[in-house]
Amino acid sequence: MNKLITVFFLALALTLSACNTLKGVGQDLQKAGEKIEDAAKK
């Protein structure tokens, strides 16, 4: 269980460090939401 938690937080840290800013995180989430919305429309 501890390994799973460690892997989760490591992946989260890598994801957030790739964005550099909270604005970047927001833009990434917005793009992901748009793709999900487009897929739901099909």
LUMVO-387278 format. One record per atom (N, C-alpha, C): atom name; residue number from 1; residue in one letter; x, y negated, z negated. Coordinates in steps of 0.05 Angstrom, whole numbers, plus 32768, in hexadecimal, padded with zeros to 4 digits. Layout:
logu a=CA k=NUM r=a x=X y=Y z=Z
...
# end
This chain:
logu a=N k=1 r=m x=8010 y=8018 z=8000
logu a=CA k=1 r=m x=8000 y=8000 z=8000
logu a=C k=1 r=m x=8011 y=7FE7 z=8000
logu a=N k=2 r=n x=8027 y=7FE7 z=7FF1
logu a=CA k=2 r=n x=8039 y=7FD0 z=7FEF
logu a=C k=2 r=n x=8046 y=7FCB z=800A
logu a=N k=3 r=k x=804C y=7FE0 z=8019
logu a=CA k=3 r=k x=8058 y=7FDC z=8033
logu a=C k=3 r=k x=8045 y=7FCF z=8046
logu a=N k=4 r=l x=802C y=7FD6 z=8045
logu a=CA k=4 r=l x=8017 y=7FCA z=8056
logu a=C k=4 r=l x=8014 y=7FAD z=8050
logu a=N k=5 r=i x=8014 y=7FA5 z=8037
logu a=CA k=5 r=i x=8011 y=7F89 z=802F
logu a=C k=5 r=i x=802A y=7F7A z=8039
logu a=N k=6 r=t x=8041 y=7F86 z=8036
logu a=CA k=6 r=t x=805A y=7F79 z=803F
logu a=C k=6 r=t x=805A y=7F74 z=805D
logu a=N k=7 r=v x=8052 y=7F88 z=806C
logu a=CA k=7 r=v x=8051 y=7F85 z=8089
logu a=C k=7 r=v x=803C y=7F70 z=8091
logu a=N k=8 r=f x=8026 y=7F6F z=8083
logu a=CA k=8 r=f x=8011 y=7F5B z=8089
logu a=C k=8 r=f x=801C y=7F3F z=8085
logu a=N k=9 r=f x=8029 y=7F3A z=806F
logu a=CA k=9 r=f x=8033 y=7F1F z=8069
logu a=C k=9 r=f x=804A y=7F18 z=807B
logu a=N k=10 r=l x=805A y=7F2B z=8083
logu a=CA k=10 r=l x=8070 y=7F26 z=8095
logu a=C k=10 r=l x=8065 y=7F1E z=80B1
logu a=N k=11 r=a x=8051 y=7F2C z=80BA
logu a=CA k=11 r=a x=8044 y=7F25 z=80D4
logu a=C k=11 r=a x=8037 y=7F0A z=80D2
logu a=N k=12 r=l x=802B y=7F04 z=80BC
logu a=CA k=12 r=l x=801E y=7EEA z=80B8
logu a=C k=12 r=l x=8033 y=7ED4 z=80B9
logu a=N k=13 r=a x=8049 y=7ED8 z=80AB
logu a=CA k=13 r=a x=805F y=7EC4 z=80AB
logu a=C k=13 r=a x=806A y=7EBF z=80C7
logu a=N k=14 r=l x=806E y=7ED5 z=80D6
logu a=CA k=14 r=l x=8079 y=7ED2 z=80F1
logu a=C k=14 r=l x=8065 y=7EC3 z=8103
logu a=N k=15 r=t x=804C y=7EC9 z=80FF
logu a=CA k=15 r=t x=8037 y=7EBC z=8110
logu a=C k=15 r=t x=8036 y=7E9E z=8109
logu a=N k=16 r=l x=8036 y=7E97 z=80F0
logu a=CA k=16 r=l x=8035 y=7E7B z=80E8
logu a=C k=16 r=l x=804E y=7E6C z=80F0
logu a=N k=17 r=s x=8065 y=7E79 z=80EE
logu a=CA k=17 r=s x=807E y=7E6B z=80F5
logu a=C k=17 r=s x=8080 y=7E65 z=8113
logu a=N k=18 r=a x=8072 y=7E75 z=8123
logu a=CA k=18 r=a x=8072 y=7E71 z=8140
logu a=C k=18 r=a x=8062 y=7E58 z=8147
logu a=N k=19 r=c x=804F y=7E50 z=8137
logu a=CA k=19 r=c x=803E y=7E39 z=813D
logu a=C k=19 r=c x=804B y=7E1F z=8134
logu a=N k=20 r=n x=805C y=7E20 z=8120
logu a=CA k=20 r=n x=806A y=7E08 z=8115
logu a=C k=20 r=n x=8059 y=7DF4 z=8106
logu a=N k=21 r=t x=8040 y=7DF0 z=810E
logu a=CA k=21 r=t x=8030 y=7DDC z=8101
logu a=C k=21 r=t x=8013 y=7DE6 z=80FD
logu a=N k=22 r=l x=8005 y=7DDA z=80EB
logu a=CA k=22 r=l x=7FE9 y=7DE1 z=80E7
logu a=C k=22 r=l x=7FD9 y=7DDB z=8100
logu a=N k=23 r=k x=7FE0 y=7DC6 z=810F
logu a=CA k=23 r=k x=7FD3 y=7DC0 z=8128
logu a=C k=23 r=k x=7FD6 y=7DD7 z=813B
logu a=N k=24 r=g x=7FED y=7DE2 z=813C
logu a=CA k=24 r=g x=7FF2 y=7DF9 z=814E
logu a=C k=24 r=g x=7FE2 y=7E11 z=8146
logu a=N k=25 r=v x=7FDF y=7E15 z=812C
logu a=CA k=25 r=v x=7FCE y=7E2C z=8122
logu a=C k=25 r=v x=7FB1 y=7E27 z=812B
logu a=N k=26 r=g x=7FA8 y=7E0F z=8128
logu a=CA k=26 r=g x=7F8C y=7E09 z=8130
logu a=C k=26 r=g x=7F88 y=7E0D z=814E
logu a=N k=27 r=q x=7F9C y=7E05 z=815E
logu a=CA k=27 r=q x=7F99 y=7E09 z=817B
logu a=C k=27 r=q x=7F99 y=7E27 z=8182
logu a=N k=28 r=d x=7FAA y=7E36 z=8175
logu a=CA k=28 r=d x=7FAB y=7E53 z=817A
logu a=C k=28 r=d x=7F90 y=7E60 z=8173
logu a=N k=29 r=l x=7F85 y=7E58 z=815C
logu a=CA k=29 r=l x=7F6B y=7E63 z=8154
logu a=C k=29 r=l x=7F55 y=7E5B z=8167
logu a=N k=30 r=q x=7F56 y=7E43 z=8171
logu a=CA k=30 r=q x=7F42 y=7E3A z=8184
logu a=C k=30 r=q x=7F44 y=7E49 z=819E
logu a=N k=31 r=k x=7F5C y=7E4E z=81A8
logu a=CA k=31 r=k x=7F5F y=7E5D z=81C0
logu a=C k=31 r=k x=7F55 y=7E7A z=81BD
logu a=N k=32 r=a x=7F5B y=7E86 z=81A5
logu a=CA k=32 r=a x=7F52 y=7EA1 z=81A0
logu a=C k=32 r=a x=7F33 y=7EA2 z=819F
logu a=N k=33 r=g x=7F27 y=7E8E z=8193
logu a=CA k=33 r=g x=7F0A y=7E8D z=8192
logu a=C k=33 r=g x=7EFD y=7E8A z=81AD
logu a=N k=34 r=e x=7F0A y=7E79 z=81BE
logu a=CA k=34 r=e x=7F00 y=7E76 z=81D9
logu a=C k=34 r=e x=7F01 y=7E90 z=81E9
logu a=N k=35 r=k x=7F16 y=7E9F z=81E6
logu a=CA k=35 r=k x=7F18 y=7EB9 z=81F4
logu a=C k=35 r=k x=7F03 y=7ECD z=81EB
logu a=N k=36 r=i x=7EFE y=7ECC z=81D0
logu a=CA k=36 r=i x=7EEA y=7EDE z=81C6
logu a=C k=36 r=i x=7ECF y=7ED6 z=81D0
logu a=N k=37 r=e x=7ECA y=7EBC z=81D1
logu a=CA k=37 r=e x=7EB0 y=7EB2 z=81DB
logu a=C k=37 r=e x=7EAC y=7EB9 z=81F8
logu a=N k=38 r=d x=7EC1 y=7EB6 z=8208
logu a=CA k=38 r=d x=7EC0 y=7EBD z=8225
logu a=C k=38 r=d x=7EBA y=7EDB z=8228
logu a=N k=39 r=a x=7EC7 y=7EEB z=8218
logu a=CA k=39 r=a x=7EC3 y=7F08 z=821A
logu a=C k=39 r=a x=7EA6 y=7F10 z=8212
logu a=N k=40 r=a x=7E9B y=7F01 z=81FF
logu a=CA k=40 r=a x=7E7F y=7F07 z=81F6
logu a=C k=40 r=a x=7E6B y=7EFF z=820C
logu a=N k=41 r=k x=7E72 y=7EEB z=821C
logu a=CA k=41 r=k x=7E5F y=7EE2 z=8231
logu a=C k=41 r=k x=7E5D y=7EF6 z=8248
logu a=N k=42 r=k x=7E73 y=7F06 z=824B
logu a=CA k=42 r=k x=7E73 y=7F18 z=8262
logu a=C k=42 r=k x=7E62 y=7F30 z=825E
# end
